Amino acid sequence: MSDDHTKVQEFFTARAADWDTRFPDDGPAYRAAVAELSLAAGSSVLDAGCGTGRALPALRDAVGPSGVVLGADLTPAMLEAATRAGRGHDGRLLLADVARLPLRARSLDAVFGAGLIAHLPEPAENLSELRRVVRPGGLLALFHPIGRAALAARQGRQITPDDLRAEANLRPLLARSGWLMTSYVDEDARFLALAVRQD
């Protein structure tokens, strides 16, 4: 396992037990972001870097009982917290690295990634892997329940010009990875970038 992966696991393992209690009011923001994907009943969707699975109930509601919902995360403690919260009933939980997903190419209709991009060790390559598992025309949602400025303030730091989530950086990064950004919102209450797989 690379140092980047070890650091991610250490960071989230230490926070898994109380993760949901730290952010108790995010549910409506997750539901609104999932709604932006306009998933059809019966669709297949992956929550990449699902953590404690906070998006899984909304994703399950969106695709219905005939749909497929998967949640993949690198950190066992986060998946254990998702299971304790009952979110394993909303989707199948996978201990997996989003850089090397154990999924067939073109097997999904969409990927949802909450707070994901800041933790990708090789963003262009990792976004290409997400593209691999999505069918042509499939969707990607990169989400955070608060915007970049609000998140930076919460963490006591300044936004830097090299922030991957800045539109000027994210749009070309997605394009290099085979995605076309179709929507970008960065406001205090949420960050959401939507993209479609290009072929």
C-alpha positions as a printed Julia matrix, in Angstrom:
199×3 Matrix{Float64}:
   0.0    0.0     0.0
   1.36   3.43   -0.9
   2.13   6.1     1.68
  -0.8    8.15    0.32
  -3.19   5.28    0.98
  -1.77   4.69    4.44
  -2.23   8.37    5.32
  -5.83   8.32    4.09
  -6.59   5.2     6.11
  -4.96   6.63    9.23
  -6.83   9.92    8.87
 -10.24   8.29    8.48
  -9.7    5.42   10.92
  -9.11   7.94   13.69
 -12.37   9.73   12.84
 -14.69   6.89   11.82
 -16.45   6.31   15.14
 -17.77   9.86   15.47
 -17.8   10.94   11.81
 -21.58  11.14   11.5
 -22.01  13.0    14.78
 -19.5   15.62   13.63
 -21.68  16.48   10.62
 -25.27  15.74   11.7
 -27.0   18.23    9.39
 -25.57  17.15    6.02
 -28.4   14.8     5.03
 -30.45  17.32    3.01
 -27.35  18.45    1.1
 -26.54  14.85    0.18
 -30.12  14.26   -0.99
 -30.09  17.44   -3.09
 -26.78  16.46   -4.71
 -28.01  12.95   -5.52
 -31.18  14.46   -7.01
 -28.99  16.48   -9.41
 -27.88  13.2   -11.01
 -31.49  12.47  -12.07
 -30.9    8.75  -11.78
 -33.56   6.55  -13.31
 -35.14   3.64  -11.47
 -33.04   0.53  -12.07
 -29.77   2.45  -12.53
 -26.43   1.26  -11.18
 -24.42   3.74   -9.1
 -21.22   3.74   -7.07
 -20.53   5.94   -4.06
 -16.74   6.21   -4.44
 -15.01   6.79   -1.14
 -18.34   6.27    0.59
 -17.03   6.61    4.14
 -19.87   5.95    6.56
 -22.3    5.7     3.66
 -24.2    8.94    4.17
 -25.14   9.1     0.47
 -26.32   5.49    0.24
 -29.94   6.03    1.44
 -30.46   8.84   -1.08
 -28.85   6.79   -3.85
 -31.07   3.8    -3.01
 -34.18   5.99   -3.09
 -33.09   7.39   -6.47
 -32.54   4.03   -8.19
 -35.29   2.12   -6.39
 -35.33  -1.54   -5.38
 -34.37  -2.72   -8.88
 -31.26  -0.53   -8.99
 -27.74  -1.36   -7.87
 -26.03   0.75   -5.21
 -22.4    0.14   -4.29
 -20.31   1.91   -1.69
 -16.53   1.55   -1.94
 -14.04   2.78    0.63
 -10.39   2.16    1.46
 -10.83   2.36    5.24
 -12.33  -0.66    7.05
 -13.33   1.46   10.06
 -15.49   3.71    7.88
 -17.26   0.72    6.35
 -17.79  -0.72    9.83
 -19.4    2.58   10.87
 -21.61   2.44    7.75
 -22.7   -1.07    8.71
 -23.45  -0.03   12.3
 -25.56   2.84   10.94
 -27.6    0.32    8.89
 -26.47   1.71    5.55
 -25.38  -1.68    4.31
 -29.09  -2.26    3.68
 -29.11   0.57    1.14
 -26.11  -0.63   -0.85
 -23.4   -3.25   -1.04
 -20.28  -2.11    0.82
 -16.91  -2.88   -0.74
 -13.48  -2.56    0.83
 -11.79  -1.21   -2.28
  -9.41   1.42   -3.57
 -11.12   3.77   -6.03
  -7.82   3.79   -7.95
  -8.33   0.08   -8.76
 -11.98  -0.79   -8.54
 -13.03  -4.46   -8.63
 -15.73  -3.66  -11.19
 -16.21  -4.42  -14.87
 -15.65  -1.67  -17.4
 -18.8    0.25  -18.39
 -20.87  -1.46  -15.69
 -22.32   1.62  -13.96
 -24.59   4.49  -14.87
 -23.06   6.96  -12.42
 -20.44   7.61   -9.76
 -21.0    9.84   -6.73
 -17.96  11.1    -4.82
 -18.44  13.16   -1.65
 -15.29  14.84   -0.42
 -13.37  12.46   -2.66
 -11.13  14.52   -4.9
  -8.97  15.99   -2.13
  -7.97  12.45   -1.09
  -7.05  11.07   -4.52
  -3.29  10.41   -4.72
  -3.22  10.65   -8.53
  -6.31  12.69   -9.46
  -6.12  12.36  -13.25
  -5.44   8.63  -13.15
  -8.01   8.03  -10.42
 -10.72   9.96  -12.28
  -9.84   7.89  -15.36
 -10.48   4.75  -13.32
 -13.91   6.1   -12.36
 -14.53   6.75  -16.06
 -13.55   3.15  -16.86
 -16.38   1.7   -14.79
 -19.06   4.07  -16.15
 -20.91   3.45  -19.4
 -20.57   5.97  -22.25
 -22.74   8.96  -21.39
 -22.67   8.01  -17.7
 -22.35  10.61  -14.98
 -19.95  11.72  -12.26
 -20.87  13.93   -9.31
 -18.1   15.44   -7.18
 -19.73  16.83   -4.06
 -19.02  18.42   -0.72
 -21.75  19.56    1.69
 -20.08  22.96    2.03
 -18.28  25.1    -0.52
 -14.54  25.62   -0.87
 -14.37  28.91    1.05
 -16.5   27.64    3.92
 -14.46  24.43    4.12
 -11.18  26.36    4.15
 -12.5   28.61    6.93
 -13.6   25.56    8.94
 -10.11  24.1     8.58
  -8.36  27.41    9.37
  -6.63  27.75    6.01
  -6.77  29.84    2.86
  -7.86  28.63   -0.58
  -4.79  28.34   -2.79
  -4.65  28.77   -6.58
  -3.76  25.09   -7.01
  -6.98  23.89   -5.3
  -8.19  20.99   -7.47
 -11.81  21.97   -6.86
 -11.4   25.43   -8.4
 -13.33  25.44  -11.66
 -10.27  26.56  -13.63
  -8.36  23.5   -12.36
 -11.15  20.95  -12.19
 -12.53  21.42  -15.71
  -9.23  20.56  -17.5
  -8.45  17.8   -14.98
 -11.78  16.15  -15.76
 -11.23  16.62  -19.49
  -7.81  14.91  -19.31
  -9.53  12.04  -17.52
 -12.26  11.6   -20.14
 -15.03  13.63  -18.51
 -16.86  16.74  -19.71
 -17.93  19.04  -16.89
 -21.56  20.04  -17.41
 -22.29  21.94  -14.19
 -20.27  23.63  -11.44
 -21.57  25.15   -8.2
 -19.34  26.44   -5.41
 -21.27  28.3    -2.74
 -21.21  28.32    1.06
 -23.9   25.65    1.33
 -22.42  23.18   -1.18
 -19.87  22.25   -3.78
 -21.1   20.18   -6.71
 -19.47  19.49  -10.05
 -21.26  17.26  -12.53
 -19.6   15.62  -15.51
 -20.49  13.18  -18.26
 -18.23  10.43  -19.61
 -16.78  11.26  -23.0
 -15.73   8.71  -25.63
